[in-house]
Amino acid sequence: MTRFVLVAGAWLGAWAWEEVAAELRAAGDEAHPLTLSGLAEKRGVPAGLETHVRDVVEEVGRLGPRDVVLVGHSYSGIPVGLAAERIGDRLRRVVFVDANVPVAGQSFLSGWPSEPVREAIATHDGFWPPLAADDFAGQGLTEEQVRRIVDGATPHPGATLTDAAAPRRSPAELPATYVKCLLDGDEPMPAVAELLGSDRWELVETDTGHWPMFSRPRALARILREAAAVR
């Protein structure tokens, strides 16, 4: 039995993992979806990047002494990656699902044309407003799946996106699996490509879009279980 802690990306909460969690539990594993501060049912809680790192570390502590597989999707790859190095031998593996990774001195908004996001944060009281339905085109989602995401999304605390990461060691030292969703681009981002040169990292590709917990929950659960078995 594997214990998974599941953390979704921007705008989303624990609810986004409902189908994946059900698949993992049906296979006999533990699944613990986590809502980060400031989102979903925790909306209104002040949050920066360090807050989200602590959210993950505290959840692992709450679960007791057994090891865990941390799963970070999209934005959450940064706080999950930072948390992974802090939990020591409690970590079995970290899985980055089409995710950003922590890079020293860089934030989620570093390294890509993010000025429109910065402007949106500035004009929406410090929050990044959720995407509209049209923004999910080409990501392998049904209309119903898009509606679920849009209806459940909440504004994302902007400070978590602009705070710079400060990893204590290179993420290349972590036992890691990177899941690349091919409908969101054929190649991992440069920071990920560099880490994939480590013999502790593996790459798994899946033919779906950036939100596989909605578009391919069963396939994603299988990928997570297979990643957990890598030694």
C-alpha positions in Angstrom: 0.0 0.0 0.0 1.3 3.4 -1.0 0.4 6.7 0.7 -0.1 9.6 -1.8 -0.3 13.3 -1.0 -1.9 15.0 -4.0 -1.6 18.7 -4.7 -3.3 20.4 -7.6 -2.1 23.5 -9.5 -3.3 27.1 -9.6 -6.9 27.9 -8.8 -7.7 24.3 -7.7 -8.2 22.5 -4.4 -8.3 18.9 -3.1 -11.6 18.5 -4.9 -9.7 18.3 -8.3 -8.3 14.9 -7.3 -11.7 13.2 -6.6 -11.5 10.7 -9.5 -7.8 10.0 -9.2 -8.1 9.5 -5.4 -11.0 7.0 -6.0 -8.9 5.0 -8.4 -5.9 4.9 -6.0 -8.1 3.8 -3.1 -9.8 1.1 -5.2 -6.3 -0.3 -5.8 -5.7 -0.4 -2.1 -3.6 2.7 -1.7 -4.1 5.8 0.5 -4.9 9.0 -1.3 -4.7 12.4 0.6 -5.7 15.3 -1.7 -4.6 18.6 -0.1 -6.0 22.1 -0.6 -3.3 24.8 -0.3 -3.9 27.9 1.8 -5.9 30.6 0.0 -7.7 28.3 -2.3 -11.1 26.5 -2.4 -12.3 25.8 1.1 -9.2 27.7 2.5 -10.0 30.8 0.5 -9.2 33.9 2.5 -6.2 32.5 4.3 -3.1 34.6 3.5 -0.5 32.7 1.5 2.9 33.1 0.0 5.1 30.3 -1.4 6.5 29.4 2.0 3.0 29.0 3.3 2.3 26.4 0.6 5.5 24.6 1.4 4.5 24.4 5.0 1.0 23.2 4.0 2.6 20.1 2.4 5.2 19.4 5.1 2.5 19.7 7.8 0.2 17.3 5.9 3.0 14.7 5.8 3.6 15.2 9.5 -0.1 14.8 10.2 -0.2 11.4 8.4 2.3 9.8 10.7 5.7 8.0 10.3 5.2 6.1 7.0 6.8 7.2 3.8 4.8 9.1 1.2 4.7 9.9 -2.5 4.2 13.6 -3.1 2.4 14.6 -6.3 2.5 18.2 -7.5 0.6 19.4 -10.6 1.5 22.5 -12.5 2.3 25.5 -10.1 2.3 23.1 -7.2 5.4 21.4 -8.4 7.3 24.2 -6.8 6.0 24.0 -3.2 5.9 20.2 -3.5 9.5 20.0 -4.7 10.6 22.3 -1.9 8.6 20.2 0.7 10.1 17.0 -0.7 13.6 18.0 0.4 12.4 18.9 3.9 10.7 15.6 4.8 13.9 13.6 4.5 13.5 9.8 4.6 9.7 10.1 4.8 9.8 10.7 1.0 9.4 7.6 -1.2 9.2 9.6 -4.4 8.0 12.9 -5.8 5.9 13.0 -9.0 5.7 16.2 -11.0 2.6 16.2 -13.2 3.2 18.7 -16.1 4.6 20.8 -13.4 7.0 23.7 -12.7 10.0 22.7 -10.6 11.8 24.8 -7.9 14.7 26.8 -9.3 16.9 28.8 -6.9 16.1 32.5 -7.1 13.2 32.0 -9.5 9.5 32.2 -9.1 6.6 30.5 -10.9 6.5 33.6 -13.2 10.2 33.5 -14.0 11.5 32.5 -17.4 8.3 32.9 -19.6 6.3 35.9 -20.9 4.3 36.3 -17.7 3.7 40.1 -17.7 0.0 39.6 -18.4 -0.3 37.4 -15.3 1.6 40.1 -13.2 -0.8 42.7 -14.6 -3.8 40.6 -13.8 -2.6 40.1 -10.2 -2.1 43.8 -9.8 -5.6 44.6 -11.0 -7.3 41.9 -9.0 -6.3 42.7 -5.5 -3.3 40.5 -5.5 -4.9 37.4 -7.0 -4.6 35.6 -10.3 -8.2 35.2 -11.6 -9.1 31.7 -13.0 -9.1 30.9 -16.6 -12.2 31.1 -18.8 -13.7 28.1 -20.5 -12.2 29.0 -23.9 -8.7 28.9 -22.4 -9.0 25.1 -22.0 -9.3 24.4 -25.7 -7.0 21.7 -27.1 -6.4 20.1 -23.7 -8.3 16.9 -24.2 -11.2 17.9 -21.9 -14.9 17.5 -22.5 -17.3 20.4 -22.1 -18.4 18.9 -18.8 -14.9 18.6 -17.5 -14.1 22.2 -18.4 -17.3 23.3 -16.7 -16.2 21.4 -13.5 -12.8 23.2 -13.5 -14.2 26.6 -14.2 -17.0 26.3 -11.6 -14.7 25.0 -8.9 -11.8 27.3 -9.5 -11.0 30.2 -7.1 -8.6 33.1 -7.5 -5.0 32.1 -6.8 -2.9 34.1 -4.2 -0.5 36.2 -6.3 2.4 36.1 -3.8 2.8 32.4 -4.2 3.5 33.0 -7.9 6.0 35.8 -7.4 8.0 34.6 -4.4 11.3 33.1 -5.4 12.1 29.5 -4.6 15.1 28.8 -2.3 15.8 25.1 -2.5 18.3 23.7 0.0 19.8 21.3 -2.5 19.3 20.5 -6.2 16.0 18.9 -7.0 18.2 16.5 -9.2 19.0 14.7 -5.9 15.3 13.8 -5.3 13.9 10.5 -6.5 11.4 11.9 -9.0 9.1 11.1 -11.9 8.1 13.8 -14.4 4.8 13.3 -16.2 4.8 15.3 -19.5 1.3 15.9 -20.9 1.9 16.0 -24.6 -1.2 18.1 -25.6 0.4 20.9 -23.6 3.7 20.8 -25.6 6.0 18.0 -26.7 9.1 19.0 -24.7 9.5 19.6 -21.0 10.5 23.2 -20.0 14.3 23.8 -19.9 14.6 23.6 -16.1 12.9 20.2 -16.2 15.0 18.9 -19.2 18.1 19.7 -17.2 16.9 17.7 -14.2 15.9 14.8 -16.4 19.6 14.3 -16.9 19.8 13.0 -13.3 19.9 9.2 -12.9 17.3 9.8 -10.1 14.7 11.2 -12.4 12.5 9.5 -15.0 10.2 10.8 -17.7 6.8 9.5 -18.4 4.8 10.9 -21.4 1.0 10.8 -21.6 -1.2 11.8 -24.6 -3.5 14.2 -22.9 -3.6 17.9 -21.8 -2.4 19.8 -18.8 -5.2 18.7 -16.5 -5.0 14.9 -16.6 -6.8 14.5 -13.2 -9.9 15.5 -15.2 -9.2 14.2 -18.7 -7.5 10.9 -17.9 -8.0 10.1 -14.1 -7.7 6.4 -14.5 -4.5 6.6 -16.6 -3.0 9.2 -14.3 -3.7 6.9 -11.2 -1.9 4.1 -13.0 1.1 6.3 -13.8 1.2 7.4 -10.1 1.2 3.8 -8.9 3.9 2.8 -11.3 6.0 5.7 -10.3 5.7 4.8 -6.6 7.1 1.3 -7.5 10.3 2.7 -9.0 13.3 2.1 -6.8 
